């Protein structure tokens, strides 16, 4: 990215490219740690989720059809879950566990953002039905999470991998999200969508919590640099590039790692 581009700021497309590059480096560590890939490669991935959370807030705020936007993410979530399950079972490379599904995180985030919009609409129109529905929708991913421990303990579900996979693939549970409760950052960023500085303060506070917890996730704080440089422009197209690149690069790295391990 040249100096002139930085002076003009970063578009949504630029943020996606930054996120993809950092994510790719992080996944090199995930797939090749058995071969001595250094642990610090994982650091590059710490700002990625936050960056894509911010991008999803921007995308959801500007899309003309929010339900279609949500449906696209939900279908991607389900397909990604099936994809990683069957890939793992076909290759039988148990040394690397495929749990990657950022689409689940993003879909849960859209459900919560939609719930916030519905709550605002209900409050403005005096509709208690919309208010109650919005609260239920917001809590739904958390309520779904309560099912997971029961599923593990159930003899019918917990001991049957196929049934468990089928149910969890369709379940937008917060507990199943790749970033777990950090997904709650999405509705927080959405509430502050018109105040970039407040968004960065929220990210900094969450990063500070992770720092005191002693995890490397605090490195997410560096996501505020490209976020502050965001110029509000969409940039180049390639609408479905990420939807293709995400599963494709995971499969490529996973298959290469499996091939090298079994030599």
MIDOSE-1310 file (N, C-alpha, C; in nm, 2 decimals, decimal comma, always signed):
residues 263
xxxx	+0,08/-0,12/+0,00/+0,00/+0,00/+0,00/+0,09/+0,12/+0,00; +0,08/+0,21/-0,10/+0,17/+0,32/-0,11/+0,13/+0,44/-0,02; +0,22/+0,54/-0,02/+0,20/+0,66/+0,07/+0,08/+0,74/+0,03; +0,05/+0,75/-0,10/-0,07/+0,83/-0,14/-0,20/+0,77/-0,09
xxxx	-0,20/+0,63/-0,09/-0,32/+0,56/-0,04/-0,34/+0,59/+0,10; -0,23/+0,59/+0,18/-0,25/+0,62/+0,33/-0,29/+0,76/+0,35; -0,25/+0,86/+0,27/-0,29/+0,99/+0,29/-0,44/+1,01/+0,26; -0,49/+0,93/+0,17/-0,64/+0,93/+0,14/-0,72/+0,85/+0,23
xxxx	-0,65/+0,77/+0,31/-0,72/+0,68/+0,41/-0,73/+0,54/+0,35; -0,79/+0,45/+0,42/-0,81/+0,31/+0,38/-0,96/+0,29/+0,36; -0,99/+0,22/+0,24/-1,12/+0,18/+0,21/-1,16/+0,05/+0,28; -1,29/+0,01/+0,27/-1,33/-0,12/+0,32/-1,25/-0,23/+0,25
xxxx	-1,23/-0,22/+0,12/-1,15/-0,32/+0,05/-1,01/-0,33/+0,11; -0,95/-0,21/+0,14/-0,81/-0,21/+0,20/-0,81/-0,28/+0,33; -0,91/-0,26/+0,41/-0,92/-0,32/+0,55/-0,93/-0,47/+0,53; -1,01/-0,52/+0,43/-1,03/-0,66/+0,41/-0,90/-0,72/+0,37
xxxx	-0,82/-0,66/+0,28/-0,69/-0,71/+0,24/-0,60/-0,72/+0,35; -0,59/-0,62/+0,44/-0,51/-0,62/+0,56/-0,54/-0,74/+0,65; -0,68/-0,75/+0,67/-0,72/-0,86/+0,75/-0,69/-1,00/+0,69; -0,70/-1,01/+0,56/-0,68/-1,14/+0,50/-0,53/-1,18/+0,51
xxxx	-0,44/-1,08/+0,49/-0,30/-1,10/+0,50/-0,26/-1,15/+0,64; -0,31/-1,07/+0,74/-0,28/-1,11/+0,88/-0,33/-1,25/+0,92; -0,45/-1,27/+0,87/-0,52/-1,40/+0,89/-0,44/-1,52/+0,83; -0,39/-1,50/+0,71/-0,31/-1,60/+0,64/-0,19/-1,63/+0,72
xxxx	-0,12/-1,53/+0,77/+0,00/-1,55/+0,86/-0,03/-1,63/+0,98; -0,14/-1,59/+1,05/-0,19/-1,66/+1,17/-0,21/-1,81/+1,14; -0,28/-1,84/+1,03/-0,31/-1,98/+1,00/-0,19/-2,06/+0,95; -0,09/-1,99/+0,91/+0,04/-2,07/+0,88/+0,09/-2,13/+1,02
xxxx	+0,08/-2,05/+1,12/+0,11/-2,10/+1,26/+0,02/-2,21/+1,30; -0,11/-2,20/+1,27/-0,20/-2,30/+1,31/-0,17/-2,44/+1,24; -0,14/-2,43/+1,11/-0,13/-2,55/+1,03/+0,01/-2,61/+1,04; +0,11/-2,53/+1,07/+0,25/-2,58/+1,07/+0,33/-2,56/+1,20
xxxx	+0,26/-2,55/+1,31/+0,33/-2,55/+1,44/+0,40/-2,68/+1,47; +0,35/-2,79/+1,41/+0,42/-2,92/+1,43/+0,55/-2,92/+1,36; +0,57/-2,83/+1,26/+0,70/-2,83/+1,19/+0,79/-2,72/+1,24; +0,75/-2,66/+1,36/+0,84/-2,56/+1,42/+0,80/-2,41/+1,38
xxxx	+0,68/-2,39/+1,32/+0,64/-2,25/+1,29/+0,64/-2,17/+1,43; +0,71/-2,06/+1,43/+0,72/-1,99/+1,56/+0,59/-1,94/+1,61; +0,58/-1,94/+1,74/+0,46/-1,89/+1,81/+0,42/-1,75/+1,78; +0,52/-1,66/+1,75/+0,49/-1,52/+1,73/+0,41/-1,50/+1,60
xxxx	+0,41/-1,60/+1,51/+0,32/-1,58/+1,39/+0,17/-1,57/+1,43; +0,14/-1,63/+1,55/+0,00/-1,62/+1,60/-0,03/-1,48/+1,64; +0,07/-1,39/+1,67/+0,04/-1,26/+1,71/-0,02/-1,18/+1,60; +0,01/-1,21/+1,47/-0,04/-1,14/+1,36/-0,19/-1,15/+1,35
xxxx	-0,24/-1,26/+1,40/-0,38/-1,29/+1,39/-0,47/-1,23/+1,49; -0,41/-1,17/+1,60/-0,49/-1,12/+1,71/-0,57/-1,00/+1,67; -0,53/-0,91/+1,58/-0,62/-0,80/+1,55/-0,72/-0,83/+1,44; -0,71/-0,95/+1,38/-0,79/-0,99/+1,26/-0,94/-0,99/+1,29
xxxx	-0,98/-1,06/+1,40/-1,13/-1,07/+1,43/-1,19/-0,93/+1,46; -1,11/-0,84/+1,53/-1,16/-0,71/+1,56/-1,18/-0,63/+1,43; -1,09/-0,65/+1,34/-1,09/-0,58/+1,21/-1,21/-0,62/+1,13; -1,24/-0,75/+1,12/-1,35/-0,80/+1,05/-1,48/-0,77/+1,12
xxxx	-1,48/-0,76/+1,25/-1,60/-0,72/+1,33/-1,63/-0,57/+1,29; -1,53/-0,49/+1,28/-1,55/-0,35/+1,24/-1,61/-0,34/+1,10; -1,55/-0,42/+1,01/-1,60/-0,43/+0,87/-1,74/-0,47/+0,86; -1,78/-0,57/+0,94/-1,92/-0,62/+0,94/-2,02/-0,51/+0,99
xxxx	-1,97/-0,43/+1,09/-2,05/-0,32/+1,13/-2,08/-0,22/+1,02; -1,97/-0,19/+0,95/-1,98/-0,10/+0,83/-2,07/-0,16/+0,73; -2,05/-0,29/+0,69/-2,13/-0,35/+0,59/-2,28/-0,36/+0,63; -2,31/-0,39/+0,75/-2,45/-0,41/+0,80/-2,51/-0,27/+0,80
xxxx	-2,44/-0,17/+0,83/-2,49/-0,03/+0,84/-2,53/+0,02/+0,71; -2,46/-0,02/+0,60/-2,48/+0,04/+0,47/-2,56/-0,05/+0,37; -2,58/-0,18/+0,41/-2,64/-0,27/+0,31/-2,79/-0,23/+0,29; -2,84/-0,25/+0,17/-2,98/-0,21/+0,14/-3,07/-0,32/+0,18
xxxx	-3,02/-0,44/+0,20/-3,11/-0,56/+0,24/-3,04/-0,63/+0,35; -3,07/-0,60/+0,48/-3,01/-0,65/+0,59/-3,04/-0,80/+0,61; -3,16/-0,84/+0,58/-3,20/-0,98/+0,59/-3,12/-1,07/+0,49; -3,10/-1,02/+0,37/-3,03/-1,09/+0,27/-2,88/-1,10/+0,31
xxxx	-2,83/-0,99/+0,37/-2,69/-0,99/+0,42/-2,67/-1,10/+0,53; -2,77/-1,11/+0,62/-2,77/-1,20/+0,73/-2,78/-1,35/+0,67; -2,87/-1,37/+0,58/-2,89/-1,50/+0,52/-2,76/-1,55/+0,45; -2,69/-1,46/+0,38/-2,56/-1,49/+0,32/-2,46/-1,54/+0,42
xxxx	-2,45/-1,47/+0,53/-2,36/-1,51/+0,64/-2,40/-1,64/+0,70; -2,53/-1,66/+0,72/-2,58/-1,79/+0,78/-2,55/-1,91/+0,70; -2,57/-1,89/+0,57/-2,54/-2,00/+0,47/-2,39/-2,03/+0,47; -2,31/-1,92/+0,47/-2,17/-1,94/+0,48/-2,12/-2,01/+0,60
xxxx	-2,19/-1,98/+0,71/-2,16/-2,04/+0,84/-2,18/-2,19/+0,84; -2,30/-2,23/+0,78/-2,34/-2,37/+0,77/-2,25/-2,45/+0,68; -2,22/-2,39/+0,56/-2,14/-2,45/+0,46/-2,00/-2,47/+0,51; -1,95/-2,37/+0,58/-1,81/-2,38/+0,64/-1,80/-2,49/+0,74
xxxx	-1,90/-2,50/+0,82/-1,90/-2,61/+0,93/-1,90/-2,74/+0,86; -1,98/-2,76/+0,76/-1,98/-2,89/+0,69/-1,85/-2,91/+0,62; -1,79/-2,81/+0,56/-1,67/-2,82/+0,48/-1,55/-2,86/+0,57; -1,54/-2,80/+0,68/-1,43/-2,84/+0,77/-1,44/-2,98/+0,83
xxxx	-1,57/-3,01/+0,86/-1,60/-3,15/+0,91/-1,56/-3,26/+0,81; -1,61/-3,24/+0,69/-1,58/-3,35/+0,59/-1,43/-3,35/+0,55; -1,37/-3,23/+0,54/-1,23/-3,22/+0,51/-1,15/-3,29/+0,61; -1,18/-3,27/+0,74/-1,10/-3,34/+0,84/-1,12/-3,49/+0,84
xxxx	-1,24/-3,53/+0,81/-1,27/-3,68/+0,81/-1,22/-3,75/+0,69; -1,21/-3,67/+0,58/-1,15/-3,73/+0,46/-1,00/-3,75/+0,47; -0,93/-3,65/+0,52/-0,79/-3,64/+0,53/-0,74/-3,72/+0,65; -0,81/-3,72/+0,76/-0,77/-3,79/+0,89/-0,64/-3,74/+0,94
xxxx	-0,63/-3,61/+0,95/-0,51/-3,54/+1,00/-0,54/-3,48/+1,14; -0,55/-3,57/+1,24/-0,60/-3,53/+1,37/-0,50/-3,44/+1,45; -0,38/-3,42/+1,40/-0,28/-3,33/+1,47/-0,32/-3,19/+1,46; -0,40/-3,15/+1,36/-0,45/-3,02/+1,34/-0,60/-3,02/+1,34
xxxx	-0,66/-2,96/+1,43/-0,81/-2,96/+1,45/-0,87/-2,84/+1,37; -0,96/-2,86/+1,28/-1,02/-2,75/+1,20/-1,14/-2,70/+1,28; -1,13/-2,59/+1,34/-1,24/-2,52/+1,41/-1,27/-2,39/+1,36; -1,21/-2,36/+1,24/-1,22/-2,22/+1,18/-1,36/-2,20/+1,12
xxxx	-1,43/-2,09/+1,17/-1,56/-2,05/+1,11/-1,59/-1,91/+1,16; -1,52/-1,82/+1,10/-1,54/-1,68/+1,13/-1,68/-1,63/+1,09; -1,74/-1,71/+1,00/-1,88/-1,67/+0,95/-1,98/-1,69/+1,07; -1,96/-1,78/+1,16/-2,05/-1,80/+1,27/-2,04/-1,67/+1,36
xxxx	-1,92/-1,62/+1,39/-1,90/-1,50/+1,47/-1,97/-1,38/+1,40; -1,95/-1,37/+1,27/-2,01/-1,26/+1,20/-2,16/-1,26/+1,19; -2,22/-1,39/+1,17/-2,36/-1,40/+1,17/-2,42/-1,37/+1,30; -2,37/-1,42/+1,41/-2,42/-1,39/+1,54/-2,41/-1,24/+1,57
xxxx	-2,31/-1,17/+1,52/-2,30/-1,03/+1,53/-2,41/-0,96/+1,46; -2,45/-1,01/+1,34/-2,56/-0,94/+1,26/-2,69/-0,96/+1,33; -2,71/-1,08/+1,39/-2,83/-1,10/+1,47/-2,85/-1,00/+1,58; -2,74/-0,97/+1,65/-2,74/-0,88/+1,76/-2,76/-0,74/+1,71
xxxx	-2,70/-0,70/+1,59/-2,71/-0,57/+1,53/-2,86/-0,55/+1,49; -2,91/-0,66/+1,43/-3,05/-0,65/+1,38/-3,15/-0,63/+1,50; -3,11/-0,70/+1,61/-3,19/-0,69/+1,73/-3,19/-0,54/+1,79; -3,07/-0,48/+1,78/-3,06/-0,34/+1,83/-3,14/-0,25/+1,74
xxxx	-3,14/-0,27/+1,61/-3,23/-0,19/+1,52/-3,37/-0,21/+1,55; -3,41/-0,33/+1,58/-3,55/-0,36/+1,61/-3,59/-0,30/+1,74; -3,50/-0,30/+1,84/-3,53/-0,24/+1,97/-3,55/-0,08/+1,95; -3,46/-0,02/+1,87/-3,48/+0,12/+1,85/-3,61/+0,16/+1,78
xxxx	-3,64/+0,07/+1,68/-3,77/+0,09/+1,61/-3,89/+0,08/+1,70; -3,88/-0,03/+1,79/-3,99/-0,05/+1,88/-4,00/+0,06/+1,98; -3,89/+0,11/+2,02/-3,89/+0,23/+2,12/-3,95/+0,35/+2,06; -3,91/+0,38/+1,93/-3,96/+0,50/+1,86/-4,11/+0,49/+1,83
xxxx	-4,16/+0,37/+1,80/-4,30/+0,35/+1,76/-4,39/+0,31/+1,88; -4,32/+0,28/+1,99/-4,40/+0,24/+2,11/-4,45/+0,10/+2,10; -4,38/+0,02/+2,02/-4,43/-0,12/+2,00/-4,35/-0,21/+2,10; -4,43/-0,26/+2,20/-4,37/-0,35/+2,30/-4,34/-0,49/+2,24
xxxx	-4,41/-0,52/+2,13/-4,39/-0,65/+2,06/-4,25/-0,65/+2,00; -4,21/-0,54/+1,94/-4,08/-0,53/+1,88/-3,97/-0,52/+1,98; -4,00/-0,46/+2,09/-3,90/-0,45/+2,20/-3,87/-0,58/+2,26; -3,98/-0,66/+2,29/-3,96/-0,79/+2,35/-3,89/-0,88/+2,25
xxxx	-3,93/-0,88/+2,12/-3,87/-0,96/+2,02/-3,73/-0,93/+2,00; -3,69/-0,80/+2,01/-3,55/-0,76/+1,99/-3,46/-0,81/+2,11; -3,52/-0,81/+2,23/-3,44/-0,86/+2,34/-3,42/-1,01/+2,33; -3,53/-1,08/+2,29/-3,52/-1,23/+2,27/-3,41/-1,26/+2,16
xxxx	-3,41/-1,19/+2,05/-3,32/-1,21/+1,94/-3,18/-1,18/+1,99; -3,16/-1,08/+2,06/-3,02/-1,05/+2,11/-2,97/-1,16/+2,20; -3,06/-1,21/+2,28/-3,01/-1,31/+2,38/-3,01/-1,45/+2,32; -3,07/-1,47/+2,20/-3,08/-1,60/+2,14/-2,95/-1,68/+2,12
xxxx	-2,84/-1,61/+2,07/-2,71/-1,68/+2,06/-2,66/-1,73/+2,20; -2,69/-1,65/+2,30/-2,65/-1,69/+2,44/-2,73/-1,81/+2,49; -2,86/-1,80/+2,46/-2,95/-1,91/+2,50/-2,92/-2,04/+2,43; -2,88/-2,03/+2,30/-2,84/-2,15/+2,23/-2,71/-2,21/+2,29
xxxx	-2,63/-2,13/+2,35/-2,51/-2,18/+2,41/-2,54/-2,27/+2,53; -2,65/-2,25/+2,60/-2,69/-2,33/+2,71/-2,72/-2,47/+2,67; -2,75/-2,49/+2,54/-2,78/-2,62/+2,49/-2,66/-2,71/+2,48; -2,54/-2,65/+2,45/-2,42/-2,72/+2,42/-2,38/-2,82/+2,53
xxxx	-2,37/-2,78/+2,66/-2,33/-2,87/+2,77/-2,43/-2,99/+2,77; -2,56/-2,97/+2,75/-2,65/-3,08/+2,75/-2,63/-3,17/+2,64; -2,59/-3,12/+2,52/-2,56/-3,20/+2,40/-2,44/-3,29/+2,43; -2,34/-3,24/+2,50/-2,22/-3,31/+2,53/-2,26/-3,43/+2,62
xxxx	-2,35/-3,40/+2,72/-2,38/-3,51/+2,82/-2,48/-3,61/+2,77; -2,55/-3,57/+2,66/-2,66/-3,66/+2,60/-2,60/-3,78/+2,54; -2,65/-3,90/+2,57/-2,59/-4,02/+2,51/-2,63/-4,03/+2,36; -2,75/-3,97/+2,32/-2,79/-3,98/+2,18/-2,71/-3,88/+2,10
xxxx	-2,68/-3,76/+2,15/-2,61/-3,66/+2,07/-2,46/-3,65/+2,10; -2,42/-3,65/+2,22/-2,28/-3,63/+2,26/-2,19/-3,74/+2,21; -2,25/-3,87/+2,20/-2,17/-3,98/+2,16/-2,18/-4,01/+2,01; -2,26/-3,93/+1,94/-2,28/-3,95/+1,79/-2,22/-3,83/+1,72
xxxx	-2,10/-3,84/+1,66/-2,04/-3,72/+1,60/-2,12/-3,66/+1,49; -2,18/-3,75/+1,41/-2,25/-3,70/+1,30/-2,37/-3,61/+1,34; -2,45/-3,66/+1,44/-2,57/-3,59/+1,49/-2,52/-3,46/+1,55; -2,41/-3,47/+1,63/-2,36/-3,35/+1,70/-2,32/-3,24/+1,59
xxxx	-2,25/-3,29/+1,49/-2,20/-3,20/+1,38/-2,32/-3,14/+1,31; -2,42/-3,22/+1,28/-2,54/-3,17/+1,21/-2,61/-3,05/+1,29; -2,63/-3,08/+1,42/-2,70/-2,98/+1,50/-2,61/-2,85/+1,51; -2,49/-2,87/+1,55/-2,40/-2,75/+1,58/-2,37/-2,67/+1,45
xxxx	-2,38/-2,74/+1,33/-2,35/-2,67/+1,21/-2,46/-2,56/+1,18; -2,58/-2,59/+1,23/-2,69/-2,49/+1,20/-2,71/-2,40/+1,32; -2,64/-2,42/+1,43/-2,67/-2,35/+1,55/-2,58/-2,23/+1,57; -2,63/-2,11/+1,57/-2,55/-1,98/+1,59/-2,54/-1,96/+1,74
xxxx	-2,47/-2,05/+1,81/-2,45/-2,03/+1,95/-2,32/-1,96/+1,98; -2,33/-1,86/+2,07/-2,21/-1,78/+2,11/-2,09/-1,87/+2,16; -2,13/-1,98/+2,23/-2,02/-2,07/+2,28/-1,95/-2,14/+2,17; -2,01/-2,16/+2,05/-1,95/-2,22/+1,94/-1,87/-2,13/+1,85
xxxx	-1,88/-2,00/+1,87/-1,82/-1,90/+1,79/-1,67/-1,91/+1,81; -1,59/-1,88/+1,70/-1,45/-1,89/+1,71/-1,39/-1,80/+1,81; -1,45/-1,69/+1,83/-1,39/-1,59/+1,93/-1,48/-1,58/+2,05; -1,57/-1,67/+2,07/-1,66/-1,68/+2,19/-1,72/-1,54/+2,22
xxxx	-1,71/-1,50/+2,35/-1,77/-1,38/+2,40/-1,72/-1,25/+2,34; -1,60/-1,26/+2,27/-1,55/-1,14/+2,21/-1,64/-1,09/+2,10; -1,73/-1,18/+2,05/-1,83/-1,14/+1,95/-1,92/-1,03/+2,00; -1,93/-1,02/+2,13/-2,01/-0,91/+2,18/-1,96/-0,77/+2,15
xxxx	-1,83/-0,77/+2,10/-1,77/-0,65/+2,06/-1,85/-0,59/+1,94; -1,91/-0,68/+1,86/-1,98/-0,63/+1,73/-2,10/-0,54/+1,77; -2,19/-0,58/+1,86/-2,30/-0,49/+1,89/-2,25/-0,36/+1,96; -2,14/-0,37/+2,03/-2,09/-0,25/+2,10/-2,03/-0,15/+1,99
xxxx	-1,96/-0,21/+1,90/-1,91/-0,12/+1,79/-2,03/-0,06/+1,70; -2,14/-0,14/+1,69/-2,25/-0,10/+1,62/-2,32/+0,02/+1,69; -2,33/+0,01/+1,82/-2,39/+0,12/+1,89/-2,31/+0,25/+1,88; -2,18/+0,24/+1,86/-2,09/+0,35/+1,85/-2,05/+0,38/+1,70
xxxx	-2,14/+0,33/+1,61/-2,10/+0,33/+1,47/-2,07/+0,47/+1,41; -2,13/+0,57/+1,47/-2,12/+0,71/+1,42/-2,01/+0,78/+1,50; -1,93/+0,71/+1,58/-1,83/+0,77/+1,66/-1,70/+0,69/+1,66; -1,62/+0,71/+1,57/-1,50/+0,63/+1,55/-1,41/+0,62/+1,67
xxxx	-1,39/+0,74/+1,74/-1,31/+0,74/+1,86/-1,36/+0,66/+1,97; -1,49/+0,66/+1,99/-1,55/+0,57/+2,09/-1,53/+0,43/+2,06; -1,55/+0,39/+1,93/-1,52/+0,25/+1,89/-1,38/+0,21/+1,93; -1,28/+0,30/+1,90/-1,14/+0,26/+1,93/-1,12/+0,26/+2,08
xxxx	-1,19/+0,34/+2,16/-1,18/+0,33/+2,31/-1,24/+0,20/+2,35; -1,35/+0,15/+2,30/-1,41/+0,02/+2,33/-1,31/-0,09/+2,30; -1,25/-0,09/+2,18/-1,15/-0,19/+2,15/-1,04/-0,19/+2,24; -0,99/-0,07/+2,28/-0,88/-0,06/+2,37/-0,91/-0,11/+2,51
xxxx	-1,03/-0,09/+2,56/-1,08/-0,14/+2,69/-1,08/-0,30/+2,69; -1,13/-0,35/+2,58/-1,14/-0,50/+2,57/-1,00/-0,56/+2,56; -0,91/-0,49/+2,48/-0,77/-0,53/+2,47/-0,70/-0,52/+2,61; -0,73/-0,42/+2,69/-0,68/-0,41/+2,82/-0,72/-0,52/+2,91
xxxx	-0,85/-0,56/+2,90/-0,90/-0,68/+2,98/-0,82/-0,80/+2,95; -0,80/-0,83/+2,82/-0,72/-0,94/+2,77/-0,57/-0,94/+2,82; -0,52/-0,81/+2,83/-0,38/-0,80/+2,87/-0,37/-0,84/+3,02; -0,46/-0,80/+3,10/-0,46/-0,83/+3,24/-0,49/-0,98/+3,27
xxxx	-0,56/-1,04/+3,17/-0,59/-1,18/+3,18/-0,47/-1,26/+3,14; -0,37/-1,20/+3,08/-0,24/-1,26/+3,04/-0,25/-1,34/+2,91; -0,34/-1,30/+2,82/-0,34/-1,37/+2,69/-0,29/-1,27/+2,58; -0,25/-1,33/+2,47/-0,19/-1,25/+2,36/-0,30/-1,17/+2,28
xxxx	-0,43/-1,20/+2,32/-0,54/-1,14/+2,24/-0,54/-0,98/+2,26; -0,46/-0,93/+2,36/-0,45/-0,79/+2,38/-0,39/-0,72/+2,26; -0,32/-0,80/+2,17/-0,26/-0,74/+2,05/-0,37/-0,69/+1,96; -0,49/-0,72/+1,98/-0,60/-0,67/+1,90/-0,60/-0,52/+1,90
xxxx	-0,54/-0,46/+2,00/-0,54/-0,31/+2,01/-0,48/-0,25/+1,88; -0,40/-0,32/+1,81/-0,33/-0,26/+1,69/-0,43/-0,25/+1,58; -0,55/-0,31/+1,59/-0,65/-0,30/+1,49/-0,70/-0,16/+1,48; -0,68/-0,08/+1,58/-0,74/+0,06/+1,58/-0,66/+0,15/+1,48
xxxx	-0,54/+0,10/+1,44/-0,46/+0,18/+1,35/-0,53/+0,19/+1,21; -0,56/+0,07/+1,15/-0,63/+0,08/+1,02/-0,77/+0,13/+1,04; -0,83/+0,11/+1,15/-0,97/+0,16/+1,17/-0,97/+0,31/+1,18; -0,87/+0,37/+1,24/-0,86/+0,51/+1,24/-0,83/+0,57/+1,11
xxxx	-0,77/+0,49/+1,02/-0,73/+0,54/+0,89/-0,85/+0,51/+0,79; -0,95/+0,45/+0,83/-1,06/+0,42/+0,74/-1,13/+0,55/+0,69; -1,15/+0,55/+0,56/-1,20/+0,68/+0,50/-1,35/+0,67/+0,47; -1,41/+0,56/+0,51/-1,56/+0,55/+0,48/-1,60/+0,51/+0,34
xxxx	-1,50/+0,49/+0,26/-1,52/+0,45/+0,12/-1,52/+0,30/+0,10; -1,60/+0,25/+0,01/-1,61/+0,10/-0,02/-1,49/+0,05/-0,08; -1,43/+0,13/-0,18/-1,31/+0,08/-0,25/-1,35/-0,02/-0,36; -1,26/-0,10/-0,40/-1,28/-0,19/-0,51/-1,39/-0,29/-0,47
xxxx	-1,44/-0,36/-0,57/-1,55/-0,46/-0,55/-1,50/-0,59/-0,49; -1,51/-0,70/-0,57/-1,47/-0,83/-0,53/-1,55/-0,87/-0,40; -1,69/-0,85/-0,42/-1,78/-0,88/-0,31/-1,77/-1,01/-0,25; -1,75/-1,12/-0,33/-1,76/-1,25/-0,28/-1,61/-1,31/-0,26
xxxx	-1,51/-1,23/-0,28/-1,38/-1,28/-0,28/-1,35/-1,35/-0,14; -1,38/-1,28/-0,03/-1,35/-1,33/+0,10/-1,42/-1,46/+0,13; -1,55/-1,47/+0,08/-1,63/-1,59/+0,10/-1,56/-1,71/+0,03; -1,49/-1,69/-0,07/-1,42/-1,79/-0,14/-1,28/-1,81/-0,08
xxxx	-1,21/-1,70/-0,06/-1,07/-1,71/-0,01/-1,06/-1,78/+0,13; -1,15/-1,75/+0,21/-1,15/-1,80/+0,35/-1,14/-1,95/+0,36; -1,24/-2,03/+0,30/-1,23/-2,17/+0,31/-1,12/-2,23/+0,22; -1,09/-2,16/+0,11/-0,99/-2,21/+0,01/-0,85/-2,21/+0,08
xxxx	-0,81/-2,10/+0,14/-0,68/-2,09/+0,20/-0,66/-2,19/+0,32; -0,77/-2,21/+0,39/-0,76/-2,30/+0,51/-0,74/-2,44/+0,45; -0,82/-2,48/+0,35/-0,80/-2,61/+0,29/-0,66/-2,63/+0,23; -0,61/-2,53/+0,16/-0,48/-2,54/+0,10/-0,37/-2,56/+0,21
xxxx	-0,37/-2,48/+0,31/-0,27/-2,49/+0,42/-0,29/-2,62/+0,49; -0,41/-2,66/+0,52/-0,44/-2,79/+0,59/-0,39/-2,91/+0,51; -0,42/-2,91/+0,38/-0,38/-3,03/+0,30/-0,23/-3,03/+0,28; -0,16/-2,92/+0,27/-0,02/-2,91/+0,26/+0,05/-2,96/+0,39
xxxx	+0,00/-2,92/+0,50/+0,05/-2,96/+0,63/+0,03/-3,11/+0,65; -0,09/-3,16/+0,61/-0,11/-3,31/+0,62/-0,02/-3,39/+0,53; +0,00/-3,34/+0,41/+0,09/-3,41/+0,31/+0,23/-3,42/+0,37; +0,28/-3,30/+0,42/+0,42/-3,30/+0,47/+0,43/-3,39/+0,60
xxx	+0,33/-3,39/+0,68/+0,34/-3,47/+0,80/+0,34/-3,62/+0,78; +0,27/-3,66/+0,67/+0,26/-3,80/+0,64/+0,37/-3,86/+0,55; +0,46/-3,77/+0,51/+0,57/-3,81/+0,43/+0,68/-3,90/+0,51
